[in-house]
Amino acid sequence: MSAPAPLAELVGPVIADLARRSGKDLTRWFEQVTRLGGCAEPIRLTGESLTLDAASGEVLASYSTAAEPHGQLMVRCGNRRASRCPSCAELYRRDTFQLIRAGLLGGSKGVPETVRTHPRVFATLTAPSFGPVHRGPGKNGNPQVCHPRRSGPSCFERHTADDPLIGQPLDPDSYDYVGHVLWNAHAGDLWRRFTIYLRRHLAGAAGLSQAAFNRHVKVSFAKVAEYQARGVVHFHAVIRLDGRTDDPDDPPIPPPGWATVQLLDGAIRSAAAAVRVKGPDLGQPSRLLVWGEQVDVRLIEPGDLDHGDDGQLTEQKVASYVAKYATKAAETAGTLDRRVRSYDLVRLADHGVTEHAARLIRTCWDLGDPVTHPELLDLRLRNWAHMLGFRGHFSTRSRAYSTTMTALRQARADYRHAQLHETGWAFDPDTTLVVAHWRFAGQGYTPGESLLARQLADQPSKEAPQ
């Protein structure tokens, strides 16, 4: 193998290309990269915009990307995956944290502080077993004997947390890969059915009809999907009981006194056990897709921001936990963070895909064949093979839980625009109209630009101690 090219040999031509017309091009490129805030895969746009006086129609300002380096404007990619863009994923994580936290603490973003007194729990719903897999340390962090069985697949090792065997099947040949993929593909429907059943079981436990229950109580939730090491999704959810108001846009109010945490706990467990989704036939008796037996429901205690490690599940802990998994996807289970193409199937190991994940990907590809399995076309398994069949949203919330991601982003944009308006760099949005036309021109840096951008990001702050 040849030695890697020196940095100067890669960056030098990039700088020369950027400054091909004038030094302003290079300066402007530096400004764009700095404004991106470390985005690893910026979106490149071409187009123009006009700022008009809303009353007279007079053109107050104009902008065109024709004057930019390469004739393009770079903006943040907004990817939520930490494996693709750590900078944008961190911003998404912070927004998710604020969304979850607002629904737990209240006092901001349109949510009253009284939500802290509402019945609320942190629930985890998992998938059933599709075959024994290697297990890691227990909940206390101590290594445990993996599968000490006298008959059938067994393993007597004590795997540490970083052991790559964790989550891999003990006997891949007997593992139900088809069932695994189909469960992932229907996980979103399982969650939808669970939310329906939950309201029914709450009403039944309260001795009310569902209509009567819905007149008094509203179920609010925010959930996030997480991949287990074996490559199957499970859901973490903050579930809260609110009182019903005449206007659905009103802030949450406390529920009736009979709507307790105990009522919610029991209904979650019974609803999860009752959910059934009929799977495809595939030439054999229909399989029923169900939740796993491990359903965890934990009370969320009101806690100060400076909480201790006393084992209690507080609002801050829950918000941090949920936000952490909002930026992760199937790549944590040993698969790819991008779509799989047919030519990838023969070299999955070269991309770092584990053998277990590779078999799941190939199962998705086989089941997604429109010729042999036309009845599964709606699942789009080939498009979602890199997600091991799961195509649902990773982070969702009910309407009344708290604010929205859109509202958080808009608030941030309004704040920045107000700062620019105060300094005279932006027009008053109440008296002006912006007309713009943008076209997608590509994504990411060239290899040389990427190295140069990384060098800029790695530069120490001037205020940092020497």
Salt bridges, closest charged atoms under 4 A:
ASP17 OD2 - HIS70 NE2 3.51
ASP25 OD2 - ARG21 NE 3.03
GLU31 OE1 - ARG28 NH1 3.34
GLU41 OE1 - ARG84 NH2 3.38
GLU68 OE1 - ARG28 NE 2.70
GLU90 OE2 - ARG93 NH2 2.75
GLU90 OE2 - ARG94 NE 2.93
ASP95 OD1 - ARG412 NH1 2.95
ASP163 OD2 - HIS159 ND1 2.91
ASP173 OD1 - ARG359 NH1 3.66
ASP176 OD2 - ARG287 NH1 3.16
ASP189 OD1 - ARG192 NH2 2.74
ASP189 OD2 - ARG193 NH2 3.80
GLU226 OE1 - HIS234 NE2 2.85
GLU226 OE1 - HIS236 NE2 2.48
ASP242 OD1 - HIS118 ND1 2.76
ASP242 OD1 - ARG240 NE 2.77
ASP249 OD1 - ARG399 NH2 2.56
ASP265 OD1 - ARG269 NE 2.65
GLU315 OE2 - ARG116 NE 2.86
GLU315 OE2 - ARG120 NH2 2.79
GLU331 OE1 - ARG81 NE 3.58
ASP344 OD2 - ARG338 NH1 3.25
ASP344 OD1 - ARG347 NH2 3.90
ASP344 OD1 - HIS351 NE2 3.80
ASP369 OD2 - ARG382 NH2 3.85
GLU375 OE2 - HIS373 ND1 3.61
GLU449 OE1 - ARG44 NH2 2.57
GLU449 OE2 - HIS70 NE2 3.74
